[in-house]
Amino acid sequence: MTHVTGPDGQPQAPRLPHRARLLVMAAYVLLTAAVAMDLAESPEWTVSPVLATAPVLASIGTRRPRVPLFVGLAALVLVAPLALADNEVPLLVHLTSAFTVLAITCVSTANVVLIATRERELLESRSVAEAAQHTLLRPPPERLDGLRVAVRYLAAAAEARVGGDLYETLVTPFGVRLLMGDVRGKGLAAIDTAAAVLGTFREAAQVEPSLAVVAGRLDAAMGRRRPGEEFVTAALVEVSGPGRAELVNCGHLPPLRCRPGRAGGMAVDEVPTPEPQPPLAILSLAGGTYRGRPFAFERGDLLLLYTDGVTEARDAAGRFYPLADRLATMPDVSPAALLDRIVADLLTHAGGELSDDAALLAVRREH
């Protein structure tokens, strides 16, 4: 359920679904009819115990404790005229009804307080995580040493915890180096891991001539943290001389290379990885070293890096988002315009919200 905040930042009750509202309204109607019937009919029977449902109904769909409290107290006061109208019913029955209404009023009020408190704590935790995430993921410049760059980050649905998607673009003595990664897990722990990966990459990418060695240093940094407990998939790309680029793929989704195609569309293919290579923090368990593979990246080509929040987004029928197929139907436009089209199409496919964070990084070679 989506958490809604008011102007004061406090959690507000989400709007009830239409069917739920109808059921609550029907319950109120039945309760009112029962009380009216009791007042008008025989004094030998009573519906005063039914009044205990009033504070329960009032607590549905609210985050204000005073709502079930006031409704419960009103129901408690109503026990008295019912007792006078049903004077042939034993007094003990009415007293029992009064105590039942009072007890359920207390429980319903306490439940609203508990839900509101937990939602407030969740909102505070999420806001801290989002602030830390936004601090880490710096927006890249639009132009970067012969490349045109654009990034889009899509937060998941409000009830999902903040994810660990990460990206970086750096101008280094060895060319422009790109990173796209995805931490296993979510929340503040994932952001802490993402910070460690980004910090290591920003330092190693500037001093290590080999992109594979940069990946090895990222793996070693992850292995020193909590070996076996977390890992990060990552794709590292280096764009260097004319028409040249290199990919080191650490268990991540393969980047897509887009070239002008027929009828205004694009020709799309995956940048191949020579063989499966493990995610960061898993290399020591799998053995071996990371290896890079050069690939052609000509003037006018566009490279798209992304996380699984994009390709694993499902539509109402449970079908995954076909990123490569959709890309092939899109016009050959600037990276920013292309990502805007992808985001709009992705959200339409997923029904307006994602279950996992998603990141996209697009770079076009201009010369």
C-alpha positions as CSV (number, residue, x, y, z in Angstrom):
1,M,0.0,0.0,0.0
2,T,1.4,3.4,-0.9
3,H,2.2,5.7,2.0
4,V,0.9,9.2,1.7
5,T,2.1,12.2,3.6
6,G,0.4,15.5,4.4
7,P,1.7,19.0,4.4
8,D,3.3,18.4,7.8
9,G,5.1,15.3,6.6
10,Q,3.1,13.0,8.7
11,P,1.6,9.8,7.2
12,Q,-2.0,10.0,6.0
13,A,-4.2,7.1,5.3
14,P,-4.2,5.9,1.7
15,R,-7.5,6.2,-0.1
16,L,-9.5,3.0,0.3
17,P,-10.3,0.9,-2.8
18,H,-13.8,1.5,-4.1
19,R,-15.0,-2.0,-3.0
20,A,-13.6,-1.5,0.5
21,R,-15.4,1.9,0.8
22,L,-18.7,0.3,-0.2
23,L,-18.3,-2.5,2.4
24,V,-17.5,0.1,5.2
25,M,-20.5,2.2,4.2
26,A,-22.7,-0.9,4.2
27,A,-21.5,-1.8,7.7
28,Y,-22.3,1.8,8.9
29,V,-25.8,1.5,7.4
30,L,-26.4,-1.9,9.0
31,L,-25.2,-0.6,12.4
32,T,-27.5,2.5,12.2
33,A,-30.5,0.3,11.1
34,A,-29.9,-2.1,14.0
35,V,-29.8,0.8,16.6
36,A,-33.0,2.4,15.1
37,M,-34.8,-1.0,15.1
38,D,-33.7,-1.6,18.7
39,L,-35.1,1.8,19.8
40,A,-38.4,1.2,18.0
41,E,-39.1,-2.5,18.8
42,S,-39.6,-4.7,21.8
43,P,-37.8,-3.9,25.1
44,E,-37.1,-7.6,25.6
45,W,-34.0,-7.7,23.3
46,T,-31.1,-5.3,22.6
47,V,-28.4,-4.8,20.0
48,S,-26.1,-2.8,22.3
49,P,-23.2,-5.3,21.9
50,V,-23.1,-4.5,18.2
51,L,-22.0,-0.9,19.1
52,A,-18.5,-2.4,19.7
53,T,-18.1,-2.5,15.9
54,A,-18.3,1.3,15.6
55,P,-14.7,2.2,16.7
56,V,-13.4,-0.7,14.5
57,L,-15.1,0.8,11.5
58,A,-13.9,4.3,12.4
59,S,-10.3,3.0,12.5
60,I,-10.4,1.8,8.9
61,G,-8.7,4.2,6.6
62,T,-7.5,6.7,9.1
63,R,-4.2,7.6,10.7
64,R,-5.8,10.0,13.3
65,P,-6.2,8.2,16.7
66,R,-8.9,10.7,17.8
67,V,-11.3,9.3,15.1
68,P,-11.9,5.8,16.6
69,L,-11.6,7.3,20.1
70,F,-14.4,9.8,19.6
71,V,-16.6,7.3,17.7
72,G,-16.1,4.7,20.4
73,L,-17.0,7.2,23.1
74,A,-20.1,8.2,21.2
75,A,-21.0,4.5,20.9
76,L,-20.4,4.1,24.7
77,V,-22.8,7.0,25.4
78,L,-25.4,5.4,23.1
79,V,-25.5,2.3,25.4
80,A,-27.4,4.3,28.0
81,P,-30.5,5.1,25.9
82,L,-30.6,1.6,24.6
83,A,-30.5,0.3,28.2
84,L,-33.5,2.6,29.0
85,A,-35.4,1.5,25.9
86,D,-34.7,-2.2,26.5
87,N,-35.6,-2.2,30.2
88,E,-36.6,-5.9,30.2
89,V,-33.0,-6.9,29.2
90,P,-30.8,-7.7,32.3
91,L,-28.6,-4.7,33.3
92,L,-25.6,-7.0,33.2
93,V,-26.0,-7.3,29.4
94,H,-25.8,-3.6,29.0
95,L,-22.9,-3.2,31.4
96,T,-21.1,-5.9,29.4
97,S,-21.8,-4.1,26.2
98,A,-20.4,-0.9,27.7
99,F,-17.2,-2.5,28.8
100,T,-16.8,-4.2,25.4
101,V,-17.3,-0.9,23.5
102,L,-14.7,0.7,25.8
103,A,-12.2,-2.1,25.4
104,I,-12.5,-2.2,21.6
105,T,-12.3,1.6,21.5
106,C,-8.9,1.5,23.3
107,V,-7.6,-1.3,21.1
108,S,-8.7,0.4,17.8
109,T,-7.2,3.7,18.9
110,A,-3.9,2.0,19.9
111,N,-3.9,0.2,16.6
112,V,-4.1,3.4,14.7
113,V,-1.3,4.9,16.8
114,L,0.9,1.9,16.1
115,I,0.3,1.9,12.3
116,A,0.9,5.7,12.1
117,T,4.1,5.4,14.1
118,R,5.5,2.5,12.0
119,E,4.6,4.3,8.7
120,R,6.3,7.5,10.0
121,E,9.5,5.5,10.9
122,L,9.4,3.8,7.4
123,L,9.0,7.2,5.7
124,E,11.9,8.7,7.7
125,S,14.1,5.7,6.9
126,R,13.3,5.9,3.2
127,S,13.9,9.6,3.1
128,V,17.4,9.1,4.7
129,A,18.1,6.3,2.2
130,E,17.0,8.4,-0.8
131,A,19.0,11.4,0.4
132,A,22.1,9.2,0.7
133,Q,21.4,7.7,-2.7
134,H,21.0,11.1,-4.5
135,T,24.3,12.3,-2.9
136,L,26.1,9.3,-4.3
137,L,24.7,9.3,-7.8
138,R,25.9,12.6,-9.2
139,P,24.4,13.6,-12.5
140,P,26.9,13.5,-15.3
141,P,27.7,16.4,-17.6
142,E,25.7,16.4,-20.9
143,R,29.0,16.3,-22.9
144,L,32.0,14.3,-21.7
145,D,35.2,14.3,-23.8
146,G,33.6,13.6,-27.2
147,L,30.6,11.7,-25.8
148,R,27.0,12.9,-25.3
149,V,25.7,11.5,-22.0
150,A,22.3,11.1,-20.4
151,V,21.1,9.2,-17.2
152,R,17.7,8.4,-15.9
153,Y,17.0,6.8,-12.5
154,L,13.6,5.5,-11.7
155,A,12.6,4.9,-8.1
156,A,10.5,1.9,-7.3
157,A,7.0,2.0,-6.0
158,A,6.6,3.7,-2.7
159,E,6.3,0.5,-0.7
160,A,9.5,-0.9,-2.1
161,R,12.7,-0.2,-0.2
162,V,15.3,1.9,-1.9
163,G,17.5,-0.1,-4.2
164,G,21.3,-0.3,-4.8
165,D,21.5,0.7,-8.5
166,L,24.6,2.8,-9.2
167,Y,26.4,4.5,-12.1
168,E,29.3,6.7,-12.8
169,T,31.0,8.5,-15.7
170,L,34.6,9.6,-15.4
171,V,37.2,11.3,-17.7
172,T,40.5,9.5,-17.0
173,P,44.0,9.5,-18.5
174,F,43.0,6.3,-20.3
175,G,39.7,7.5,-21.8
176,V,36.2,8.0,-20.6
177,R,35.2,5.2,-18.2
178,L,31.7,4.2,-17.4
179,L,30.2,2.1,-14.6
180,M,26.7,0.6,-14.3
181,G,26.0,-1.7,-11.3
182,D,23.4,-3.3,-9.2
183,V,23.8,-4.3,-5.6
184,R,22.1,-7.4,-4.3
185,G,19.6,-6.2,-1.7
186,K,17.9,-2.9,-0.9
187,G,17.8,-0.2,1.8
188,L,20.6,1.5,3.6
189,A,22.9,-1.6,3.5
190,A,22.7,-1.6,-0.3
191,I,23.5,2.1,-0.4
192,D,26.5,1.6,1.9
193,T,27.7,-1.1,-0.6
194,A,27.1,1.1,-3.5
195,A,29.1,3.9,-1.9
196,A,32.0,1.5,-1.4
197,V,31.9,0.5,-5.1
198,L,31.7,4.0,-6.3
199,G,34.5,5.2,-4.1
200,T,36.8,2.4,-5.2
201,F,35.9,3.0,-8.9
202,R,36.5,6.7,-8.7
203,E,40.0,6.2,-7.3
204,A,41.0,3.1,-9.3
205,A,39.7,4.3,-12.7
206,Q,42.1,7.3,-12.5
207,V,45.3,5.3,-11.9
208,E,44.9,1.8,-13.3
209,P,45.7,1.6,-17.1
210,S,43.8,-1.7,-17.4
211,L,40.0,-1.7,-17.1
212,A,40.2,-5.4,-16.0
213,V,42.4,-4.4,-13.2
214,V,39.9,-1.7,-12.1
215,A,37.3,-4.5,-12.0
216,G,39.6,-6.6,-9.9
217,R,40.1,-3.9,-7.4
218,L,36.3,-3.4,-7.1
219,D,36.0,-7.2,-6.5
220,A,38.8,-7.1,-3.8
221,A,37.1,-4.1,-2.1
222,M,33.8,-6.0,-2.0
223,G,35.5,-9.2,-0.7
224,R,37.0,-7.3,2.2
225,R,33.6,-6.1,3.4
226,R,31.5,-9.1,4.2
227,P,32.6,-12.0,2.0
228,G,29.8,-14.3,0.8
229,E,27.1,-12.0,2.2
230,E,26.7,-9.5,-0.7
231,F,27.7,-9.0,-4.3
232,V,27.4,-6.5,-7.0
233,T,26.8,-7.0,-10.7
234,A,28.6,-4.4,-12.8
235,A,29.4,-3.5,-16.4
236,L,32.6,-1.3,-16.9
237,V,33.2,0.4,-20.3
238,E,36.2,2.3,-21.5
239,V,35.9,4.6,-24.5
240,S,39.3,5.5,-25.8
241,G,40.7,5.9,-29.3
242,P,38.6,6.5,-32.5
243,G,36.1,3.7,-32.9
244,R,37.4,1.8,-30.0
245,A,35.9,0.8,-26.7
246,E,36.3,-2.1,-24.1
247,L,33.8,-3.9,-21.9
248,V,34.4,-5.8,-18.7
249,N,31.2,-7.5,-17.7
250,C,31.0,-8.6,-14.0
251,G,27.8,-10.7,-14.1
252,H,25.8,-7.7,-15.4
253,L,23.3,-7.4,-18.2
254,P,25.1,-6.8,-21.5
255,P,25.1,-3.2,-22.8
256,L,23.1,-2.5,-26.0
257,R,24.8,-0.8,-29.0
258,C,22.4,1.2,-31.2
259,R,23.2,2.4,-34.7
260,P,21.1,4.2,-37.2
261,G,18.8,1.7,-39.0
262,R,16.2,1.7,-41.7
263,A,13.0,3.8,-41.8
264,G,14.3,6.1,-39.1
265,G,14.7,3.4,-36.5
266,M,17.8,1.9,-34.9
267,A,19.7,-1.4,-35.3
268,V,20.3,-2.8,-31.9
269,D,22.7,-5.5,-30.8
270,E,24.2,-6.7,-27.5
271,V,27.9,-6.0,-26.8
272,P,29.2,-9.5,-26.4
273,T,31.1,-10.8,-23.3
274,P,33.8,-13.4,-24.1
275,E,32.6,-15.7,-21.3
276,P,30.5,-15.5,-18.2
277,Q,32.4,-13.5,-15.5
278,P,31.2,-13.5,-11.8
279,P,29.8,-10.5,-10.0
280,L,32.0,-8.4,-7.7
281,A,32.9,-10.2,-4.5
282,I,32.5,-13.6,-6.1
283,L,35.7,-13.7,-8.2
284,S,37.7,-15.2,-5.4
285,L,35.2,-18.0,-5.1
286,A,35.1,-18.7,-8.8
287,G,38.8,-18.2,-9.4
288,G,40.5,-16.6,-12.4
289,T,40.7,-12.9,-13.3
290,Y,38.5,-10.4,-15.0
291,R,39.1,-9.9,-18.7
292,G,38.1,-7.1,-21.0
293,R,36.9,-7.4,-24.6
294,P,37.3,-4.6,-27.2
295,F,34.3,-3.7,-29.4
296,A,33.6,-1.2,-32.1
297,F,32.1,2.0,-31.0
298,E,32.0,4.3,-34.0
299,R,31.0,7.9,-34.4
300,G,27.2,8.2,-34.1
301,D,26.8,4.9,-32.2
302,L,24.9,4.9,-29.0
303,L,25.6,2.7,-26.0
304,L,22.9,1.9,-23.5
305,L,23.8,0.5,-20.0
306,Y,20.9,-0.5,-17.7
307,T,19.9,-2.5,-14.6
308,D,17.5,-5.4,-14.3
309,G,14.8,-3.0,-12.9
310,V,14.2,-2.2,-16.6
311,T,14.2,-5.6,-18.2
312,E,12.4,-7.3,-15.3
313,A,9.5,-4.8,-15.3
314,R,6.3,-6.8,-16.0
315,D,3.0,-5.8,-17.6
316,A,-0.4,-6.9,-16.4
317,A,0.0,-10.3,-18.2
318,G,3.4,-10.9,-16.5
319,R,5.5,-10.3,-19.6
320,F,9.0,-8.7,-19.1
321,Y,9.8,-5.4,-20.8
322,P,11.5,-6.2,-24.2
323,L,14.1,-3.4,-24.1
324,A,16.0,-4.4,-27.2
325,D,12.9,-4.9,-29.3
326,R,11.4,-1.5,-28.2
327,L,14.7,0.3,-28.9
328,A,14.7,-1.0,-32.4
329,T,11.3,0.8,-33.1
330,M,12.5,4.2,-31.6
331,P,13.9,7.0,-33.6
332,D,17.6,7.8,-33.7
333,V,17.5,10.8,-31.3
334,S,19.8,12.3,-28.7
335,P,20.6,10.2,-25.6
336,A,18.4,12.4,-23.3
337,A,15.4,12.2,-25.7
338,L,15.9,8.5,-26.2
339,L,15.9,7.8,-22.4
340,D,12.8,9.9,-22.0
341,R,11.0,7.7,-24.6
342,I,12.2,4.6,-22.9
343,V,11.1,5.8,-19.5
344,A,7.6,6.7,-20.8
345,D,7.3,3.4,-22.6
346,L,8.6,1.4,-19.6
347,L,6.1,3.0,-17.2
348,T,3.3,2.4,-19.6
349,H,4.3,-1.3,-19.9
350,A,4.5,-1.6,-16.1
351,G,1.2,0.1,-15.4
352,G,2.7,3.3,-14.0
353,E,5.1,2.1,-11.3
354,L,8.0,-0.3,-11.0
355,S,8.6,-3.0,-8.3
356,D,12.4,-2.4,-8.4
357,D,14.6,0.7,-9.0
358,A,15.9,1.1,-12.5
359,A,18.8,3.0,-13.9
360,L,19.7,3.8,-17.5
361,L,22.9,5.3,-18.9
362,A,23.1,6.3,-22.6
363,V,26.3,7.6,-24.3
364,R,26.6,8.6,-28.0
365,R,30.0,9.0,-29.7
366,E,30.0,12.4,-31.4
367,H,33.6,12.1,-32.9
